[in-house]
Structure formats: structure tokens, C-alpha cells
């Protein structure tokens, strides 16, 4: 499968750390890249364009120094996530900053990536666009992006509803470029399964929230470790777009999570009665994907990546169960007929 050249020889695992609002800061991205995972962050996490300029300068400089000091283990490339929706007033300023710093890869979300593709390709960078269905994938492909990120059922934040088995197969029918898969990936075994399914890279967010370097609230990390898939609620109420949240964080914000079932609106009526204000998505109502049931600790990024590498290697070395069963069946049949 087509792993981009800039990733070759720099990854400990075929994995991109997905950009998470608030949680993905400089420390997390640097730790991911040094551990061999392509780290990324939303440009809006740097609260001003001036601060974004500082972040990008620091990350690039520190990773370049890491490469000098570790020639046999160079850092993975880093990326920045641009929100293209018209409601984002920083679209142009952040794109200018990303281009000025020649960020290796750019992840585009919620909008047409055409203009970004042209600007990023001019300096040799790559553009990955996230999609939740085949229609969006076709449009992104036509825009000239370098890779598609399929955000499937169970992904934290603005996840889709399609099974990865369905979406990967349909997109692979017309797309032979880099394919990145998101949706409840939280272990090296899951990452290997994504490859077998037809993805080139995994896209993992929630598992990295529960690390020491993530900038998430300590309570957010604790809730991810404690809760399971049944504690995830999928609703458009808090951000206006369907997303996965931790049920217990909704309850802690003063809202009955069972009251969200079936709601298609932004919750502007009785849902927030008695509250001073509508709880803020991501900051007060926390996000997570359905893979939290397999998350049981808050390690450092380096420790987590080393563990996932062992899991991935063990999974890759295991023989196919069906092949072994088939061989047993053939032997049994031969014995019965003798």
C-alpha cells in the first residue's frame, strides 16, 4: 500500500496521532513524533495566529535537533489541522502561517480543500482530508488531496456512522492513494487489523488523550480510563455536528444524557433549562471514541507507542486462524475416509 515518502523510515508504527481540540498541544505532538508516530494538532489550539507561529517554529526546530542527535531514529513528520468551515475566522491567517513554516502535512476538515491543496503542494507538502462517507471521499479525491482519512463509526469527536468494513471497501474501489482509517483504534492489534482491511495508516486520537503529555483535563483522562463503550453518547446537540461524547461528562455538566436520544437540533429549548449557559463542547462536555473500553492507564507517549509496537508485531506474526482450521478439517476428513 502507498505510504507517502516523507513517512518512510520515520515511523515506529503506521500511525498518525489525530488532531484533537484542546488535548493536542506542543508536548503531545513532540512526544508522538519522537516516538515514531506522526503527530498533529488543530491550528486553533494555538489561541492566536501569533502563538501558532511560535508553536510551528518550536516543533520544527526541536524535531530537527532530535534528528541530529538520533540519526538512526529520526522523528516522524508532524502535521497541522485546518478547519475550513466559513465559521472559522482564522482560516486564511492559519493557512498563511502553515505555508510559511512549510508544515510537512496538512489535515483539512469541514470544507473544500482545493485552495489548501494548491498552496501546500507549492512547497512540497501533503494534504490529507477527513471524510465520513463515499460522496465526501469522491469530492476530496477530485480536489487533488494526497490522502483520505476515513472517519468511521466509533471515532471520537465528529465521527461518522459507517462501518470501516463498508467504507474502506467502497473507497478502495476508486482510490489507490494513501488511506488513513479512524474509528475506535486504541491498540497495536487494532492498527494491524486496519491494515489488513485495506488502510495504509491508522488515525488514533482517544488513546492519546489518556497519556501524560496530552493537554486534556485530568478528569477527562480519568473518565476515559474508567468508562467503556456503553458510556459514549452520539449527538449533534453540543457542536451542531454529530459527535461522540462521554456520557458521564454530559451528566456532570448538568444534563441528563438520556434526554439527548433522538434529538436532531442544537438543544436550544428545554434541554439547558436551569443552567447558566449551554455547556461548551470539548471543554466542558468531553469527547471520546468507542475504543475506551480497552484503555486502562495513562502512560507516557513513549511507553504507549512501545507497547502498541509489541502488540502490532505479535498480531502480524500470528497465523491466520481460518487457515489453521482449514488444515485441521482436511486432515480430519482424510482420517475419516481412511
N, C-alpha and C positions, 0 to 999 in steps of 0.2 A: 504494500500500500504506500501511497506517496507522502512520506514525511518531508516537510519543507527542508531545504538545505541548511538554513540557519539553525535548525534544531539538531542536526546530525552531529553526533559526538559530544553533545552537551546535555543530554537527558539521562537521568538515572532511571526514569520511568517514562512511558509515552503519555505524558500528563501535563495539562495546563491547569493552574490554580485559577478558578474563575474569579472575576472581579466582583466583590461584594460591598455594597454601600455600607459605610462606616467601618466594617470589620477589616477590609483590605487596606492597610496602611503601608508606609515605607518599610517597617520592620518585617512585616509578613512577606512582602514581595522579595525583599533582600534574602530572607531566610529560605524561601522557596527556591529562588534561582541558585543560591549557593549549594542547596541540597540536590539540585538536578531536576527541578520542576519549573516549568515556565510560569513565573508569577505575573499577576496582572492586578490592576486596580481601576476603579472608576475615576475619571479625572475630577469629578465633583467631590471626591473625598478630600481633595486639597481645596479648602474652602474659598480660595480666591485664585484667579489666574496667576497672580504673582507667586503664591505659595506653590502652585502646580509647577511653575518654572523651577523653583528651588528643589522640589521633590525629584523631578526628572533629572536635574543636574546631579543631585546626590546619588541617585540609584545608578546612573550610568557610570559615574566616577568610581563608586565603590565596587561595582561589578568588574570594571576594567582592572582595578587594583587586585581584586580576587584572582583574575585570570593570570596576572603577572606572578602572583605568589603561589598559584596552584596550576601550573601548566599542564599537568596530567589530569586535572579535574576542573575544566573551565565551567563557568556559570552558565546556566540556561538563559536564553533570551527573556526579556521582560516585555510586557505589553500594557497598553492603556486602553480603557474602555470609554468610548464616546457615545453619549445619549443623543440621538439625532432628532428626537421629537421637538416640534416647534415650541413646546412649553419650556425648553431648556434655553435660557438666555445666554448661556456661555458656549453655545455650540461653536461659533466661529472663533472666539478667542482661544478656546481649548484646542481646537484643531490647529490653529497657528502655532501654538506652543508645542504641540506634538510633532509637527513638521519641523520646527526649528531645532528640536532636540533629536530628530531622526529616530524616533522610537521604533525598535525593531518590528513589532507587530501591533496592530490596532484592532480592537474588537468593537464593532459597531452594533448598536441596538436601537430598536423602536424608530425606524425611519429608513429612507432610501440611502444606500451607501455610495452612490455614484460619485459624488463630488469628493468624498473622502478617498475613494479608491484612486482617483486621478492624482491627488496631492501626495498620497503616501507612496504610490508607485514611482513618482518622480524621483524620490530619493532612495528607492530600492527596498522599502518596507513592504510588509504583507498586511492584508486586511482580511479578518475573519468576521463573518456576520452571523448573529444568532437568530434562529427561526424556530417556530413551533409547528409548522405544517408544510406540506409539499408546495402549496401555492407560494408561500413566502420563500421557500428554498429556490424555486424556479426564478423568481424575480431577482433574488440576490445573485444567483449564478449569472443571470443576464447582465447584471451590473458590473461584472468583472472581478468579483471578490476572489481571493486566493483560497479561502476555506469556508466551509459551512459548519456552524455549531448547531446541532440538533438538540433543542431543549425539550426533553420528553417528560412523560408523566413522572411525578415524584420529585422533580427538581425543586430545590429551594428557591425562594423568590418568585419571579414571574415565570413559572413553569408551564409547559403545555399539558395536554391531556392524552396524547398519543403514546402507545407502547413503543419502546425503542425497536422492537422486532418489526413493527409495521413501518415506522418512519425511516429507519435505516435502509430497509429493503427497497422502498419506493424511491428514495432519493438516489440510492446507488444505481438505479436503473438509468439515470440520466447524468449523474455527476461522478466523475472519476478523479476529482481532486481531493485534497485533504478534507477528511470528515471527522469532526470532533463530536463526541457524544456526552450529553449531560442528563442526569436523572437518577438520583439515589445511589450514585457511586460513592463508596466510602471505604473500600479495601482494595488490596492488590489483586485479590481474586476477581472482584467485580470489574476491575480495569482489564484484566485478561479476557473476561467474558465479552467486554465491549469490543475488543479487537477481533475475537472470533466471529462476532456478529457482523463485522464489516467496517468498524470505525478505525481510524488511524491513531487517534488520541482521545484520552478521556478528559473530562472537564469537571473538576471537583471543587465544590465550594463549602458545603456544610461541615465536612470532616475537618477542614482547615480553620473553621471558626473555633472549634474546640482544640486550639493549640495555644501555647504560651505567648507566641508572637502576635496573634490576632488582636486587633484593637477593639474587639467586641466587649460588651459589658460582662463582668464576671458572672452575673446571674444568667445571662444568655448562654454562656458556656456550660454552666451547671445544669441548666434545663435540657440542653442537648444531650448531655451525658445521662441524665436521669430518665428522660422520656423515650417513647417509642413511636412507631409509625401511626398508631391509633391516636396519637396526640397531635397530629397535624390537621389543620383545617384549611380548605381551599376556598378562597373568597376574593371578590373584587372590591369589597367594601372599603378597605383602608387606603389603597393606592389608585383605585379606579380601573385597575387591570387585574385579572385573575392571578392570584399568587398563593403560595403555601406559607402558613404561619404556624407558630407553636400555640396550640390551643390554650395552654396554661398562661402564656403571656397575654393572650386576649382576656382571659378571666382576671388576671392581675391588673389589667387596665380598666376594670370595672364593667366589662361587657360579658354577657352570657354567650359563650361560643356557640351553643346550640341554637341561639337566635339568628345566627348567620346562615343557617341552612336554607338553600333555595333563593337567597336574596341576589338580585341581579343589579341592584342600584348602588349608589355611593353611600348609603346609610345616612341620609340627611334628615330622617324623621325621628321616630321614637327610639331608635337604637342607642343614641347618645344622650337621651334624656337623663338629667341628673348629674351629668359630667360637665366640668368646666369647659372642656373642648374636646373635639374629636382626637383620639389618640393618634400619634404620628407613626406611620408605617416605618419599620426597620428600627426606629429609635425607641419607641415605647411598646410597640407590638412587634415581636421578634420573628424573624424568618428562619426556616429550616426545611430541609428536604426529608423525604420519607425514609432515607437510609439511616436515620439517627438510632434505630434500634441496635445497630452494630457498633455504636460509638460509646466507649466506656471510660475514657480517660481524657486528660488534657496534657499531652506530651509537648515537647519542643517539636518544631517542624523537622529538624534533622532526625530525631528519634522516630517520628511518624513515617517519614519517607523511607528510612532504613527498614522499618517493619513492613511497609507495603511492598518494598522491593523483594523481601523474603517471601511474602505471600504470593506475589506475582510470579516469581521464579518457581515456587513449588507448584502453583497451578499450571504453569506452562509445561512442567516436567511430567505431569500426571497423564497416564494413558487414557484414551477415550473409554468411557465406561461401556458404551454400546459395543465397541469393537471387541472388548474382552468378553462381553456377554454372548456376542455372536459366535465367538470361537468356542466357548463352552457349549453352546447349543449344538454346534456342528459336531463336536466330539461326542456329546450325549446321544445325538441321533445316530452317529456311526456305531456307537456301542450297542444301542438298542437293536440295530438291524443285524448285528454280527451273530 
